[in-house]
Amino acid sequence: MRAGWAVAALAWAVWALPAQAERGPLVQVDFSNPDLSPPHWTLVLYPDGSGHFRSERGDPPSGSVQISAPTIMAVEVDRDVRVSAEFAGRVFQEARRHRWFAAGCDSREKVAFQGLKTLTYTGPEGQGSCAFNYSKDKELQELSDSLVAVAGTILEGARLEKLLLHDRLGLDQEMEYITAASGDGRLQQIGVIRSILERLEEDPGVMERVKKRARVLLTKVRE
């Protein structure tokens, strides 16, 4: 069952590579887990930190739990993003160190399913791709964890936008989660949601506690 889902997820994700490869070297990560919402997302990054994120909207199957945030809210995202040049540099450094992801990277150990991650490099040096649930290569596992954490930040930004429009009281719990998760590494590159944090900071209709948390997060971005 997992294998069939993985094939469908990879077929959905190939939209990004042909057109975007014309912009130069890129690293793409495709993530799929049918037990989460959204079940699929793709993040493409370029050496300068620019990139694009796309998620497929989907409600969690009956009995599943969305563990990435306190609010179960299906969001569909399709937007350009920008991470720091330092973060992008580390991503491409790891791609080079791991032979452009052309080697096998799955540990094949029996561990809990955490989601299928497929890392792909396309550039003048060559191209490669590897897929794994868990990798015993510590650096590769840490890289995938960081990329998943960046995607989590982007999705949180989309949830904040939705809450700002439809449920302002829900912003308090969401911002509490974001503040905690950005502190322990579950969310990374908070700068990718800078625009919505600035809107929260400046909106007179938002409760002061939410504004304060947005201000604290923005302080870290502006440092």
C-alpha positions as CSV (number, residue, x, y, z in Angstrom):
1,M,0.0,0.0,0.0
2,R,2.8,2.4,0.9
3,A,4.6,1.6,-2.4
4,G,1.5,2.4,-4.4
5,W,1.0,5.7,-2.6
6,A,4.7,6.6,-3.2
7,V,4.4,6.0,-6.9
8,A,1.4,8.3,-7.1
9,A,3.1,10.9,-5.0
10,L,6.2,11.0,-7.2
11,A,4.1,11.2,-10.4
12,W,2.3,14.2,-8.9
13,A,5.6,15.9,-8.0
14,V,7.5,15.8,-11.3
15,W,5.7,19.0,-12.4
16,A,8.5,21.1,-11.1
17,L,11.6,19.8,-12.7
18,P,11.5,20.4,-16.5
19,A,10.5,24.1,-16.4
20,Q,12.4,25.1,-13.3
21,A,15.6,23.4,-14.3
22,E,16.1,26.1,-16.9
23,R,16.8,28.6,-14.0
24,G,19.9,26.7,-13.0
25,P,20.9,24.1,-10.4
26,L,18.1,23.1,-8.1
27,V,17.4,20.8,-5.2
28,Q,13.9,19.4,-4.9
29,V,12.4,17.5,-2.0
30,D,9.1,15.7,-2.4
31,F,7.3,14.5,0.7
32,S,4.3,12.2,1.0
33,N,2.5,10.7,4.0
34,P,-1.2,9.8,3.5
35,D,-1.8,10.1,7.3
36,L,-1.0,13.8,7.4
37,S,-2.6,16.9,6.0
38,P,-1.5,17.9,3.5
39,P,-0.5,14.4,2.3
40,H,1.9,15.7,-0.5
41,W,4.1,18.7,-0.8
42,T,7.1,19.7,-3.0
43,L,9.8,22.2,-2.2
44,V,12.3,23.5,-4.8
45,L,15.3,25.5,-3.8
46,Y,18.0,27.4,-5.8
47,P,21.5,28.3,-4.7
48,D,20.5,31.9,-3.9
49,G,17.8,30.8,-1.5
50,S,14.8,31.4,-3.9
51,G,12.4,28.6,-4.5
52,H,8.9,27.4,-4.8
53,F,6.5,25.4,-2.6
54,R,3.4,23.5,-3.5
55,S,1.2,21.4,-1.4
56,E,-1.8,19.3,-2.3
57,R,-4.9,19.9,-0.2
58,G,-6.2,16.8,1.5
59,D,-8.1,16.0,4.7
60,P,-6.6,13.4,7.0
61,P,-8.0,9.9,6.7
62,S,-10.5,8.9,9.4
63,G,-8.8,8.1,12.6
64,S,-5.5,9.8,11.7
65,V,-4.1,12.8,13.6
66,Q,-2.4,15.8,12.2
67,I,0.7,16.1,14.3
68,S,2.4,19.1,12.7
69,A,0.3,21.7,14.4
70,P,-2.5,22.1,17.0
71,T,-5.1,23.2,14.4
72,I,-6.4,20.6,11.9
73,M,-6.8,22.8,8.9
74,A,-6.4,21.6,5.3
75,V,-4.4,24.2,3.3
76,E,-3.3,24.3,-0.3
77,V,-0.2,26.3,-1.0
78,D,1.4,27.2,-4.3
79,R,3.8,30.1,-4.0
80,D,7.4,31.3,-4.3
81,V,9.5,31.3,-1.2
82,R,12.9,32.4,0.0
83,V,15.1,30.8,2.6
84,S,18.4,32.3,3.8
85,A,21.4,32.1,1.5
86,E,23.2,30.3,4.3
87,F,20.5,27.6,4.5
88,A,20.5,27.2,0.7
89,G,24.2,26.9,0.7
90,R,24.1,24.0,3.2
91,V,21.5,22.2,1.1
92,F,23.6,22.4,-2.0
93,Q,26.8,21.5,-0.1
94,E,25.1,18.3,1.2
95,A,23.9,17.5,-2.4
96,R,27.5,17.7,-3.6
97,R,28.7,15.7,-0.6
98,H,26.2,13.0,-1.4
99,R,27.0,12.7,-5.1
100,W,24.0,14.7,-6.2
101,F,21.7,12.2,-4.4
102,A,22.6,9.6,-7.1
103,A,23.3,6.9,-4.5
104,G,20.9,4.9,-2.4
105,C,20.0,6.6,0.9
106,D,17.3,4.5,2.5
107,S,18.5,2.6,5.6
108,R,16.0,-0.2,4.9
109,E,15.7,-0.6,8.7
110,K,12.4,-1.3,10.2
111,V,11.4,2.0,11.7
112,A,8.1,3.8,12.0
113,F,6.9,5.4,8.8
114,Q,7.7,9.1,9.0
115,G,6.9,10.0,5.4
116,L,8.6,9.3,2.1
117,K,11.2,11.9,1.3
118,T,12.7,12.1,-2.2
119,L,15.7,14.3,-2.7
120,T,16.5,15.3,-6.3
121,Y,19.4,17.4,-7.7
122,T,19.4,18.8,-11.2
123,G,22.3,20.9,-12.5
124,P,25.3,21.1,-14.8
125,E,27.3,18.7,-12.7
126,G,24.8,16.0,-13.2
127,Q,21.6,14.8,-11.6
128,G,20.4,12.2,-9.1
129,S,17.6,11.3,-6.9
130,C,17.1,9.1,-3.8
131,A,14.0,8.3,-1.7
132,F,13.8,7.2,1.9
133,N,11.7,7.0,5.0
134,Y,14.7,7.0,7.2
135,S,18.4,7.2,6.4
136,K,21.2,6.0,8.6
137,D,23.4,8.6,7.0
138,K,23.3,11.2,9.8
139,E,23.9,14.2,7.5
140,L,21.3,13.2,5.0
141,Q,18.7,12.5,7.7
142,E,19.4,15.9,9.3
143,L,19.1,17.6,5.9
144,S,15.7,16.0,5.3
145,D,14.6,16.9,8.8
146,S,15.5,20.5,8.1
147,L,13.7,20.6,4.8
148,V,10.6,19.1,6.4
149,A,10.9,21.8,9.1
150,V,11.0,24.5,6.5
151,A,7.9,23.1,4.8
152,G,6.2,23.1,8.1
153,T,6.9,26.8,8.5
154,I,5.5,27.6,5.1
155,L,2.3,25.6,5.9
156,E,2.0,27.4,9.3
157,G,2.2,30.7,7.4
158,A,-0.7,29.6,5.2
159,R,-2.7,28.6,8.3
160,L,-2.1,31.9,9.9
161,E,-3.4,33.7,6.8
162,K,-6.5,31.5,6.8
163,L,-7.1,32.1,10.5
164,L,-6.6,35.9,10.1
165,L,-9.5,35.9,7.7
166,H,-11.8,33.4,9.3
167,D,-10.9,32.7,12.9
168,R,-8.9,35.4,14.7
169,L,-9.3,33.7,18.1
170,G,-7.5,30.7,16.7
171,L,-4.4,32.7,16.0
172,D,-3.4,32.6,19.7
173,Q,-3.0,28.8,19.8
174,E,-1.3,28.7,16.4
175,M,1.2,31.4,17.4
176,E,1.9,29.6,20.6
177,Y,2.8,26.5,18.7
178,I,4.9,28.4,16.1
179,T,6.9,30.1,18.9
180,A,7.6,26.8,20.6
181,A,8.3,24.8,17.5
182,S,10.7,27.5,16.1
183,G,12.6,27.3,19.3
184,D,13.1,23.5,19.3
185,G,13.7,23.1,15.6
186,R,10.4,21.6,14.5
187,L,10.0,24.7,12.4
188,Q,12.9,26.4,10.7
189,Q,13.6,29.4,8.5
190,I,10.8,31.6,10.0
191,G,11.7,34.3,7.4
192,V,9.7,32.4,4.8
193,I,6.5,33.6,6.6
194,R,7.8,37.1,7.4
195,S,4.9,38.8,5.5
196,I,2.1,37.3,7.5
197,L,4.0,37.9,10.8
198,E,4.3,41.6,9.9
199,R,0.6,41.7,9.1
200,L,-0.2,40.2,12.5
201,E,2.2,42.6,14.2
202,E,0.5,45.6,12.6
203,D,-3.1,44.6,12.7
204,P,-5.1,46.5,15.4
205,G,-7.7,43.8,15.4
206,V,-5.4,41.1,16.5
207,M,-5.0,40.3,20.3
208,E,-1.9,41.8,21.9
209,R,-0.5,38.3,22.8
210,V,-0.5,37.3,19.2
211,K,1.1,40.6,18.1
212,K,3.8,40.2,20.8
213,R,4.7,36.7,19.6
214,A,4.8,37.9,16.0
215,R,7.1,40.7,17.1
216,V,9.5,38.2,18.9
217,L,9.7,36.0,15.8
218,L,10.3,38.9,13.5
219,T,13.1,40.1,15.8
220,K,14.9,36.8,15.1
221,V,14.3,37.2,11.3
222,R,15.7,40.7,11.3
223,E,18.9,39.9,13.3
